Amino acid sequence: MLEPEAIGLWTEIKLQIIHEYAAAYTKILKEREWCRGYGYIDAFAGPGEFVAKQDRDRIISGSPINALNIEHKFSEYHFIDINQLKINHLQDLTAGRPEAKTVHLHLGDANEILKRAILPNFQYESFKRALCILDPYGLDIEWTTIECIGKTKTMDVFLNFPLMDINRNAALKTLETSNPEEGMRLTKIWGDDSWKHLAYVEQGDLFSSSVLIKKDEGNEILKRGFRERLKQVAGFSFVPEPILMKNKKGGHLYFLFFASHQPVAQNIAEAILRKWGAK
């Protein structure tokens, strides 16, 4: 039996942001006569429901269930997870719903499944569109996946850029003292090791070998750098300022990015991000 995961306020806010945008997204696309379908893709879907950390009796719907519950439905849903128990639980929650025939559950690595089984169906010539949620467990999303999504020019994306894992592992004060495997994981989501030159500065003298020291504004620099990569390398035309999610103690957890190819999408996402980012 799958033990329900307890989530904090910052996760509830993220779920609400995605829910509000999904509702606006389908409301617009259902009026577009050229559109042959619009999908909801959750690359790290989870079990579909959680409990609140402060009240374990309060059930909180996950993003897949929120997407199924909006007024104007998506024409297809793709829920991916690498955990069989989570997929099983999600299957139980979606079975018997009116949307069940449009729900596709995928077990395995999201990077492989997206590129092999889903993205080919959402190329520009398909006249289909999609909202894709990349909310990875740690640093499990690959830059090549993000870039492939951007180059379809058919998808809006919410992306969790996980600062907590980065700060705890790959981006310690002195880079040489961090776990090199964790640095490789950050390179995987970034796409190359240029993050080192952005967030670190080389220091040393005549009597010691030089080391890379994290800059005081390292997180802010990483945010700006990753935003530029989404635009310049992945090819997203519009990437508004992300919001920083913090825990109750003020610790930096992650930046929630949004990326799109449409100005109207940016306007809607910016309004939602501003509203919740001010809380």
SVG drawing of the C-alpha trace seen along z (x, -y; Angstrom):
<svg xmlns="http://www.w3.org/2000/svg" viewBox="-18 -40 72 42">
<polyline fill="none" stroke="black" stroke-width="0.4" points="0.0,0.0 1.3,-3.5 1.8,-5.7 0.4,-9.2 3.1,-11.9 2.8,-15.0 3.3,-18.3 3.9,-21.8 2.3,-25.1 4.8,-25.9 3.8,-22.7 0.1,-23.6 0.8,-27.0 2.6,-25.4 -0.4,-23.1 -2.8,-26.1 -0.7,-28.0 -0.7,-25.1 -4.4,-24.5 -5.3,-28.2 -3.1,-28.2 -4.5,-24.9 -8.1,-26.3 -7.2,-29.4 -5.3,-27.4 -8.2,-25.1 -10.7,-27.9 -8.7,-29.7 -7.8,-26.7 -11.3,-25.3 -12.2,-28.4 -9.4,-27.9 -10.9,-26.2 -7.5,-25.2 -6.6,-23.3 -7.0,-19.5 -6.4,-18.8 -4.6,-19.9 -2.9,-17.7 -1.9,-17.8 1.5,-16.1 2.7,-15.5 6.2,-14.1 6.5,-13.3 2.9,-12.8 3.1,-11.2 0.2,-9.3 -2.4,-11.9 -3.1,-12.9 -1.3,-14.0 -1.9,-15.0 -1.1,-18.3 1.9,-18.4 0.0,-20.4 -3.2,-18.3 -2.7,-14.7 -6.5,-14.2 -6.7,-16.8 -6.4,-15.2 -4.9,-17.4 -5.3,-16.6 -2.2,-16.4 -1.7,-18.1 -3.1,-15.2 -6.4,-15.2 -6.6,-19.0 -6.2,-18.9 -9.0,-16.4 -11.2,-18.6 -11.1,-21.8 -14.2,-23.0 -13.0,-22.7 -11.3,-19.4 -8.1,-18.6 -8.5,-16.3 -5.8,-13.9 -3.8,-13.4 -0.4,-11.8 0.7,-11.0 4.3,-9.6 6.0,-8.2 8.9,-5.9 7.3,-4.4 4.9,-1.5 3.0,-2.1 2.3,-5.7 1.1,-4.8 -1.2,-2.1 -2.6,-4.7 -3.1,-7.2 -4.9,-4.5 -7.3,-3.8 -8.1,-7.5 -8.7,-8.0 -10.6,-4.7 -14.3,-5.3 -14.0,-9.0 -15.7,-10.5 -12.2,-11.4 -10.8,-7.8 -10.6,-7.0 -8.4,-10.1 -6.0,-9.2 -2.7,-7.6 -0.5,-6.3 3.2,-5.8 5.6,-3.9 9.3,-4.7 11.9,-7.4 10.1,-10.6 13.0,-11.8 12.8,-8.6 9.0,-8.5 8.6,-12.1 11.0,-12.0 10.0,-8.5 6.3,-8.3 4.7,-11.7 6.6,-14.6 6.4,-13.0 2.6,-13.4 2.8,-17.2 5.0,-18.5 4.1,-21.8 2.5,-20.2 0.1,-18.2 -2.0,-21.4 -2.0,-20.1 -0.9,-21.9 0.0,-20.8 0.7,-22.0 3.7,-20.1 4.6,-20.0 8.2,-19.2 8.3,-18.9 11.2,-16.4 12.3,-14.5 15.5,-16.4 17.5,-16.8 15.9,-14.1 15.0,-16.1 17.6,-16.3 18.4,-19.4 18.0,-17.5 14.4,-16.8 13.7,-20.5 15.3,-21.5 13.3,-18.9 10.1,-20.3 11.1,-23.9 11.8,-23.0 8.3,-21.5 7.0,-25.1 3.7,-23.6 4.0,-23.4 3.7,-25.6 5.9,-24.4 6.0,-24.8 9.5,-23.8 10.7,-23.3 14.4,-24.3 15.4,-22.6 17.7,-24.9 17.6,-22.9 19.3,-19.9 21.7,-22.2 22.7,-24.1 23.0,-21.0 25.0,-19.0 26.5,-20.5 26.8,-24.2 28.5,-24.2 30.6,-27.3 33.7,-25.7 33.0,-23.6 35.9,-21.2 34.3,-20.1 31.1,-19.0 30.2,-15.6 31.3,-15.4 28.4,-13.2 26.0,-15.9 27.8,-18.4 27.2,-16.1 23.5,-16.0 23.3,-19.8 25.2,-19.7 22.5,-17.2 19.6,-19.7 21.7,-22.7 22.9,-21.1 26.6,-21.8 29.0,-22.9 28.7,-26.7 26.9,-27.0 30.3,-26.7 31.6,-29.9 28.4,-31.8 28.0,-31.0 31.6,-30.6 34.8,-32.6 38.3,-31.3 40.4,-32.3 43.9,-31.4 47.4,-32.8 51.1,-32.0 51.1,-29.5 48.0,-27.5 46.2,-26.0 43.1,-27.9 39.6,-26.8 36.2,-27.8 34.2,-29.8 30.4,-30.3 29.5,-34.0 27.3,-35.7 24.5,-36.0 25.0,-32.5 21.3,-31.5 20.2,-34.7 22.9,-34.2 21.8,-30.7 18.2,-31.9 19.2,-34.5 21.4,-32.1 18.9,-29.3 16.2,-31.7 18.5,-32.8 19.1,-29.2 15.4,-28.5 15.1,-31.4 18.3,-31.3 19.1,-27.5 15.7,-25.7 14.0,-28.3 11.1,-29.4 10.0,-32.9 8.6,-34.0 10.1,-33.1 8.7,-35.5 10.5,-36.0 10.1,-32.8 9.0,-32.8 11.2,-31.6 9.6,-29.0 10.8,-28.9 10.1,-26.7 8.8,-28.0 12.3,-28.8 13.0,-30.9 15.2,-28.3 15.3,-28.5 13.7,-25.4 13.3,-26.0 12.5,-28.5 9.2,-27.8 9.7,-28.7 7.2,-29.1 8.1,-29.0 6.0,-29.4 5.9,-30.5 2.9,-32.8 2.7,-36.3 -0.9,-35.7 0.4,-32.7 3.1,-34.8 0.6,-37.4 -1.7,-34.9 1.2,-33.1 2.8,-36.3 -0.4,-37.4 -0.8,-34.1 2.9,-34.0 2.7,-37.5 -0.4,-36.8 1.0,-33.7 4.6,-35.0 3.5,-37.8 2.0,-35.5"/>
</svg>
